Amino acid sequence: MLQSLGWAVLGTGFTFLMTTLGAAMVFFFAGEPRPSFQKTLLGFAAGVMTAASVWSLLLPAIDRAAALPLPPWLPAAAGMLLGVVFLAALDGLLPRLRRNRVRRDASWQQTTLLMTAITLHNVPEGMAVGLAFALASGGEGLAGAAALAMGIGIQNFPEGAAISLPLRQEGFSRFRSFVYGMLSGIVEPVFGILVVLAAGSIQPLMPWLLSFAAGAMMYVVVEELIPEAHLGEHSNVGTLGVMGGFLVMMVLDVALG
């Protein structure tokens, strides 16, 4: 148990570090990002989240559901639907939380949804890394667990930037934007350690948790990120950002997953 716990701390610590490094990108951009860069960034985040929803969440959810006494597609479909419903309810609630912010409600709403979706996405990822190391005994399976941690960590870099940079544009200080982006990844070591401590009882829930995060992410992509990336003129940079983010995330998930 102690050995598995130590490996889980190292693995999820790496994924958290990569989120932190991504959030630190806010220190390297002076002033407000140019509109074309913002569209590219939003599109890239949308592409990353779409690919991660498929390869990092839904496909593993279906694979894990094969061991359950249910059709493999059922936990994935139901969990995804629950994630969509949860984010839709949050979307409806957010404007009521900041009634005084009239002109910037939509932008604040988008940023909050993005933060929520990425944080939810990081919960099952941390659990997956922790579970991989918990199941690795006597050195067997450690290479696969390490590859999983590396793949998730690399994909966390653009996710950290996707939170901190829009927050900076919203008027937050660089340090505060960095802290919020960093904190979106802290759930990975927390839940990675918890899943090692409860490895025996958490496995049946993993398909539901993974697909729930996928549904939450896809809701934000379709409702907020892609439309925002295509506002105004020269929206093709947003499209190129989506394609670039999707390709990068797909390659990372397949090559390192």
C-alpha positions as CSV (number, residue, x, y, z in Angstrom):
1,M,0.0,0.0,0.0
2,L,2.7,2.5,1.0
3,Q,4.7,1.8,-2.2
4,S,1.6,2.3,-4.4
5,L,0.8,5.4,-2.5
6,G,4.3,6.8,-3.1
7,W,4.1,6.1,-6.8
8,A,0.6,7.7,-7.0
9,V,1.9,10.8,-5.3
10,L,4.8,11.0,-7.8
11,G,2.5,10.4,-10.8
12,T,-0.2,12.8,-9.9
13,G,2.3,15.3,-8.7
14,F,3.8,15.4,-12.2
15,T,0.3,15.9,-13.7
16,F,-0.3,18.8,-11.3
17,L,3.1,20.3,-12.1
18,M,2.3,20.3,-15.8
19,T,-1.0,22.2,-15.1
20,T,0.9,24.7,-13.0
21,L,3.4,25.2,-15.8
22,G,0.6,25.8,-18.2
23,A,-1.1,28.3,-15.9
24,A,2.3,30.1,-15.6
25,M,2.0,31.1,-19.3
26,V,0.0,34.1,-18.0
27,F,3.3,35.6,-16.8
28,F,4.8,35.6,-20.3
29,F,2.0,37.7,-22.0
30,A,1.9,41.5,-21.4
31,G,-1.4,43.2,-21.5
32,E,-4.5,41.9,-23.2
33,P,-4.0,39.2,-25.8
34,R,-4.7,40.1,-29.4
35,P,-8.2,39.0,-30.7
36,S,-6.6,36.6,-33.2
37,F,-4.5,35.0,-30.4
38,Q,-7.6,34.8,-28.1
39,K,-9.6,33.0,-30.9
40,T,-6.7,30.6,-31.5
41,L,-6.4,29.9,-27.8
42,L,-10.1,29.3,-27.4
43,G,-10.1,27.1,-30.4
44,F,-7.1,25.2,-29.3
45,A,-8.7,24.6,-25.8
46,A,-11.8,23.4,-27.6
47,G,-9.8,20.9,-29.7
48,V,-7.9,19.7,-26.7
49,M,-11.0,19.2,-24.6
50,T,-12.9,17.4,-27.5
51,A,-10.0,14.9,-28.1
52,A,-9.5,14.4,-24.4
53,S,-13.2,13.7,-24.0
54,V,-13.0,10.9,-26.5
55,W,-9.6,9.3,-26.0
56,S,-9.0,10.1,-22.3
57,L,-12.5,9.7,-21.0
58,L,-15.2,8.1,-23.1
59,L,-13.1,5.3,-24.6
60,P,-11.6,4.3,-21.2
61,A,-15.1,4.5,-19.7
62,I,-16.4,2.0,-22.3
63,D,-13.4,-0.2,-21.8
64,R,-13.8,-0.2,-18.0
65,A,-17.6,-0.7,-18.3
66,A,-17.0,-4.0,-20.1
67,A,-16.2,-5.6,-16.7
68,L,-19.6,-4.5,-15.3
69,P,-22.9,-6.4,-15.6
70,L,-24.2,-3.7,-17.9
71,P,-24.0,-3.0,-21.7
72,P,-20.6,-1.2,-22.0
73,W,-22.2,1.8,-23.7
74,L,-24.7,2.4,-20.9
75,P,-22.5,3.9,-18.2
76,A,-20.7,6.0,-20.8
77,A,-23.9,7.4,-22.3
78,A,-25.6,7.9,-18.9
79,G,-22.6,9.5,-17.3
80,M,-22.1,11.8,-20.3
81,L,-25.7,12.9,-20.1
82,L,-25.4,13.6,-16.4
83,G,-22.3,15.7,-17.1
84,V,-24.2,17.7,-19.7
85,V,-27.2,18.2,-17.4
86,F,-25.0,19.3,-14.6
87,L,-23.2,21.9,-16.7
88,A,-26.4,23.1,-18.2
89,A,-27.9,23.6,-14.7
90,L,-24.7,25.5,-13.7
91,D,-24.9,27.6,-16.9
92,G,-28.4,28.6,-16.0
93,L,-27.4,29.4,-12.4
94,L,-24.3,31.5,-13.1
95,P,-26.0,34.7,-14.3
96,R,-28.0,34.9,-11.0
97,L,-24.8,34.7,-9.0
98,R,-23.4,37.9,-10.4
99,R,-26.5,40.2,-11.1
100,N,-24.4,43.3,-10.8
101,R,-22.0,42.4,-13.6
102,V,-24.3,43.3,-16.5
103,R,-21.9,43.9,-19.4
104,R,-19.4,41.1,-18.6
105,D,-21.8,38.4,-17.4
106,A,-21.3,36.3,-20.5
107,S,-17.5,36.4,-20.5
108,W,-17.4,35.7,-16.7
109,Q,-19.9,32.9,-17.3
110,Q,-17.7,31.3,-20.0
111,T,-14.6,31.5,-17.9
112,T,-16.3,29.9,-14.9
113,L,-17.8,27.1,-17.0
114,L,-14.4,26.4,-18.5
115,M,-12.8,26.3,-15.0
116,T,-15.5,23.9,-13.8
117,A,-15.3,21.6,-16.7
118,I,-11.5,21.3,-16.7
119,T,-11.5,20.8,-12.9
120,L,-14.2,18.1,-13.3
121,H,-12.1,16.6,-16.1
122,N,-9.0,16.4,-13.8
123,V,-10.9,14.5,-11.1
124,P,-11.2,11.2,-13.0
125,E,-7.8,11.7,-14.6
126,G,-6.2,11.9,-11.1
127,M,-8.2,8.8,-10.1
128,A,-7.1,6.9,-13.2
129,V,-3.4,7.7,-12.5
130,G,-3.8,6.7,-8.8
131,L,-5.7,3.5,-9.7
132,A,-3.1,2.6,-12.3
133,F,-0.3,2.8,-9.7
134,A,-2.5,1.0,-7.1
135,L,-3.0,-1.9,-9.4
136,A,0.7,-2.1,-10.3
137,S,2.3,-4.7,-8.0
138,G,5.9,-5.8,-7.7
139,G,6.9,-3.5,-10.6
140,E,4.4,-5.0,-13.0
141,G,2.3,-2.4,-14.7
142,L,4.5,0.5,-13.5
143,A,5.6,1.3,-17.0
144,G,2.1,1.6,-18.2
145,A,1.1,3.7,-15.2
146,A,4.0,6.0,-15.8
147,A,3.1,6.4,-19.5
148,L,-0.5,7.2,-18.4
149,A,0.8,9.9,-16.0
150,M,3.1,11.3,-18.6
151,G,0.3,11.5,-21.2
152,I,-2.1,13.2,-18.9
153,G,0.6,15.5,-17.6
154,I,1.4,16.7,-21.1
155,Q,-2.2,17.3,-22.0
156,N,-2.6,19.3,-18.7
157,F,-0.2,22.0,-19.9
158,P,-2.6,23.6,-22.4
159,E,-5.5,23.2,-20.0
160,G,-3.7,25.3,-17.3
161,A,-3.1,28.0,-19.9
162,A,-6.7,27.8,-21.1
163,I,-7.8,28.9,-17.6
164,S,-5.2,31.5,-16.6
165,L,-5.1,33.4,-19.9
166,P,-8.8,34.1,-20.2
167,L,-8.9,35.1,-16.5
168,R,-6.1,37.6,-17.2
169,Q,-8.2,39.0,-20.0
170,E,-11.1,39.3,-17.7
171,G,-9.1,41.7,-15.5
172,F,-7.7,39.4,-12.9
173,S,-4.1,40.0,-11.8
174,R,-1.4,37.7,-13.3
175,F,-0.8,36.1,-9.9
176,R,-4.5,35.5,-9.3
177,S,-5.1,34.1,-12.8
178,F,-2.1,31.8,-12.3
179,V,-3.4,30.6,-8.9
180,Y,-6.8,29.7,-10.3
181,G,-5.3,27.9,-13.3
182,M,-3.0,26.0,-10.9
183,L,-5.8,25.1,-8.5
184,S,-7.8,23.4,-11.3
185,G,-5.2,20.7,-11.3
186,I,-4.8,20.2,-7.5
187,V,-7.7,17.8,-7.6
188,E,-5.6,15.2,-9.4
189,P,-3.1,14.4,-6.6
190,V,-6.0,14.7,-4.0
191,F,-8.2,12.2,-5.8
192,G,-5.3,10.1,-7.0
193,I,-4.3,9.5,-3.4
194,L,-7.9,8.8,-2.3
195,V,-8.4,6.2,-5.0
196,V,-5.2,4.3,-3.9
197,L,-6.7,4.3,-0.4
198,A,-10.0,3.0,-1.7
199,A,-8.8,1.1,-4.8
200,G,-11.1,-1.9,-4.2
201,S,-14.4,0.0,-4.0
202,I,-13.9,2.8,-6.5
203,Q,-13.3,0.8,-9.7
204,P,-17.0,0.2,-10.5
205,L,-17.6,3.9,-10.5
206,M,-14.8,4.9,-12.8
207,P,-16.8,4.5,-16.1
208,W,-19.5,6.9,-14.7
209,L,-16.9,9.4,-13.4
210,L,-14.9,9.4,-16.7
211,S,-18.0,9.9,-18.9
212,F,-19.5,12.5,-16.5
213,A,-16.3,14.6,-17.0
214,A,-16.6,14.1,-20.8
215,G,-20.1,15.3,-20.9
216,A,-19.2,18.4,-18.9
217,M,-16.3,19.2,-21.2
218,M,-18.3,18.7,-24.4
219,Y,-21.0,21.0,-23.1
220,V,-18.5,23.8,-22.6
221,V,-16.9,23.2,-26.0
222,V,-20.2,23.3,-27.9
223,E,-21.9,26.0,-25.9
224,E,-19.1,28.4,-25.2
225,L,-15.6,27.8,-26.6
226,I,-16.3,27.2,-30.3
227,P,-18.9,30.0,-30.7
228,E,-16.6,32.4,-29.0
229,A,-13.7,31.4,-31.1
230,H,-15.6,32.2,-34.3
231,L,-17.0,35.7,-33.4
232,G,-16.2,38.6,-35.7
233,E,-13.9,38.6,-38.7
234,H,-11.2,36.1,-39.6
235,S,-12.8,33.3,-37.6
236,N,-10.7,30.8,-39.5
237,V,-7.9,31.1,-36.9
238,G,-10.4,29.7,-34.3
239,T,-11.1,26.8,-36.7
240,L,-7.4,26.2,-37.1
241,G,-7.0,26.3,-33.3
242,V,-9.7,23.6,-32.9
243,M,-8.0,21.4,-35.5
244,G,-4.6,21.9,-34.0
245,G,-5.7,21.3,-30.4
246,F,-7.6,18.1,-31.5
247,L,-4.6,16.7,-33.4
248,V,-2.1,17.5,-30.6
249,M,-4.3,15.9,-28.0
250,M,-5.1,12.9,-30.2
251,V,-1.5,12.2,-30.9
252,L,-0.5,12.5,-27.2
253,D,-3.4,10.3,-26.0
254,V,-2.7,7.5,-28.6
255,A,1.1,7.7,-28.4
256,L,1.4,8.0,-24.6
257,G,-1.9,6.5,-23.4
